[in-house]
Amino acid sequence: MALRKELGESQVTFAKRFNVTQTTVSYWESGRKEPSVKNYIRMGNVAEQPSCYWFWKKGGVDVDRMRILLTAESAKR
């Protein structure tokens, strides 16, 4: 998984971060399983690059709406 490698974590460390087993991370990386909606959103939260917003999209988050809300909030400050 590109995010795990970007973070420089082993499968074991990455698994602990998301409260799953190393085997589950291996399954994600091989395409045998997909992360849960909750874990997709959590991955989007830890991703440091805006290009990783697709994690949130996979989790059902309306990223475009979030950008609008964050821009409006930022303008208030």
N, C-alpha and C positions, 0 to 999 in steps of 0.2 A: 504494500500500500504506500503510495507516494507520501501521504501525510506522515506516516510512521517514520519513513526514511528522512523526510524533511526535519522532523523533530529529533532525529538521531537516536531513536529508541529501538530496543530489541522488541521482538514479539511479546516477550514476557512482560516487559515494562509497559508496553502499549496496552496489553491486556489488563493489567492492574489499573491503569488509568481509566478504563471503561468498564471495569468490574465484570470482565469476561475471562475465559480461559485462553491460553496461548493457542490451543487448537482452534478456537473460534476465530482468532485473528488470522491464523493460517487459512482457514476456510474462506474468510473475507477476501484475502489476498489471491486465492486461487479461483475465486468466483463460485465456489460451492455453496456459499451462503451470503446473504446481505446483512449489514448491520440493521438493528431496529431503528425505527423512527427516532427514538430518544437518542441513540448513539450517533445517528447522522447529525442531529442537531448539536450534540456535544462535540463532534468532530469539527463542525463549522465554528464552534465557539473557541476551539484551541488553535485552529488554523490561523497562521499569521499573514497569509497572502489573500488578497481579495479574490484571486482566481479560484479559491477554494469555497466560494459561496455555493457551489453546486452541492456541497454536503447539506446545506440548509434547504436547498431546493428539493433534494431527495427526501428530506424529512418533512416536506410539506410547507415550509416557511415561504411566505410571499416576500422574496428578497427585494423586489422592486418597491413594494409598499414600505418595507422597512427603511429603504434608502430615503424615500420621501419623508417619512416620519423623522428620521435622524437628521436630515437636512433642515427640516422645519424647526426641530428642537435646537439645533446648533445655531440657527439664525436668531433665536430668541436671546441667546447669551451675549 
